[in-house]
Amino acid sequence: MNKKVLLFLAQGFEAYEASAFTDVFGWSRECGFEQVDMLTTGLRPVLKCYWNLIVQPEIPFGQINVDDFDALAIPGGAGDAGFFEDAYDERFLSLIREFDKKGKPIASICVAALPIGKSGILKNRKATTWDLNEGARRRQLARFGALVQEKQLVVDNNIITSTGPATSLDVAFHLLEMLTSSRNVTEIKRNMRFKLD
């Protein structure tokens, strides 16, 4: 049976960041040595991304069973588009804690590190987030107890955090490697026509 990733979409999510996950894992199903499925969920039946793309999640949030999934993926988004209304909802924070308690990978991009921090699981763990606006989001992450790193992408055990949209594919590929193998990632990159070393 294929491994399965849950992609959580908040209102106001960043479409490019979400699409990095859907494309990488889509290609893994198409041509990977080890296929990984991905399903989307959200707290609303219909979601509007930061740039107005409308999305209907595949699984109602109330039907999620953490044991059915091997990892959680979280794209970031914009506060003024409603991102933190969903991302800071206690139902979602509880889900993050469940994934972490079971040691399952949690991959986030940009400000999606903040709900992970708010859930309490980043205390005394290395992480990063959006680094512009004079570091306001990084200070916020630090207030949640994270050990904020001056890096584009940070991995602390099962948690992946990063700084912004430019890191999206790196995060998605890193999560794929955590779930499968470097050989599988190389095959996906080859088929997606990335330049290989």
N, C-alpha and C positions, 0 to 999 in steps of 0.2 A: 504494500500500500504506500502511495506517495506521502511524503511529509506535507504539512499544510501550514500556511502562514495566514494569520488574521491581520488584515489591513484596516486600521481604525481611521475613519474620516470624520473630522470635526467640521462644523459649519465654518466657512471661511478658510478651508484648507488650501494649501498651495498646490495647484494642479501639476506643475512640473515635478514636484517632489513625490507626489503620489504616483505619477506615471513612470518614474524611474523604477519603483517597486513593481508596478504591474507589467512593465515591459521586460525587465530582467527575469521575473518569474514566469512570465508568459513564454519567453524564449526558452526557459529551462524545460517547460512542458513540450515545446516544439522540437527541440533538438538536443536536450541535455542527456548526459549519461545517467544522471540521477534527477528525475523530475520532481518538482515541488509545486504544489497547488497553492493558490492564493484566493481568499474570499474577502470581500469588503463588508464592513459593518459601520454603523453610526447610531447616534442617539435619536436621529430624526429620520422619517421615511423618505425625505428628499433633502438633499444638501446642495448648497450653492458655494462653489469655491471662491477664492479671493478675486479671481478674474471672471466670475459670473458663469462658469461652466456648471450645469446642473447634473447631479448624479443621484442615482437611486441605489443605496446599498443592497447587497445581495442577501444578507442575513439580518433579521431584526436583532437589535442588541440583547433583548431579553431572552433570546434563544441560544445565546453563546454558552458553550461548555468548554472551559479552558483545556480539559483533557483531550478535546478533539483537535487541538492545534499544537504545533511545535514551536511557534515563535509569534511575536507581535511586532508589527511595523507601524510607525506613526509619522506621517509627514507633518511638517509645520504649517503655519498659516498666519493670518493677520488678526490682531486683536480687534481692530475697528471693523472687521467683517464677521465678528462673532466667534472667532476661534476659541478663546478661553472660556466662553460660556459652556461649550461642550467639553473642552480638554480638561477643565478643572471640575467637572461634574463628579460628585463622589462615586457614582456608579462606575465611571471610567477609571478613576483613581484606584478603586477596589480591584478592578480587573488587572491593572498594572501590578498591583501587589501580589495577586494570585499567580501571574506569569513568573514573577521574580521568585516567589516562594518555592515554585517548582523548578527553578533554575533554567527556565526557558529563555532563549534570546529575546531581547527587546531592542529594536533598532529604531532610532529617531533621527530626524533631520531638523536642523535649525532650532526654532523655539519649541519644538515638540519635546525637547529635553526638560522643559519647565513642568509639564504635568508629571513627568517621571520624578522630578525633584519634589514637587508638591505631595506626591504619594508617600514620600518619606524614605524611599529605597536608595536614594543617592547619598545619604549621610555618610561622610568619610569615604566616599568613592570618587574616583576621577571622572570628570565629565567636561563638556564644553557646550556652547550654544552660540546664537547670533552675537557677533562681536562689534557691530557698529553702534551708532547712537551713544558714543562715549562709554560703551560697555555696560549700559543699563541692564540688559538681559543677563549678562554674566554676573553682575552683582546680585541680581534677583536669584539666580541659580545658587550662588554662594550662600545666600540667606537660607536656602533650603538644606544647607549642610554639605553641599557638594564641594569637592576639591577641584576648583575650576582650572583647566589647563589652557595654555596659550597655543592650542593646536587646532587644525582644521577638522580632524577626526580623532575621537578618543574611544578606546575600548577598555572597559573595566569588567573583567569576567564575562558576564552574559549581556552587558549593557553597551550599546553603541550610541554615541552622541556626535553631533557635528555642527558646523557653523552656519550653513546656508545652502541655497539651491545648488551651488556649484559642486557640493559634496554628494549630491543625491545618488548618482550612479555608484560612487565609491562605497557608500553605505549599503546600497542594495546588493552589490557584488560581495561585500564583506559578509553580509547576512547569509547570502547564498552559500558562501564558502563554509561558514559556521555550520550550516545544515547539511552540506554535502562534502565537497572536496575541492582542492585547488585545480585538479584536473577538470572537473566539471565546469568550474568558472571559466577556465581557459577555453573550453569548447564553446561555451555560450558567447564569450567575447569574440571568438573567431567567426562564429556565425553572424553576430551583430556587426562584424567588420571593424572591430577595434584593431588598432595597430598593436601587434604583440612583439615583445622583446625577443 
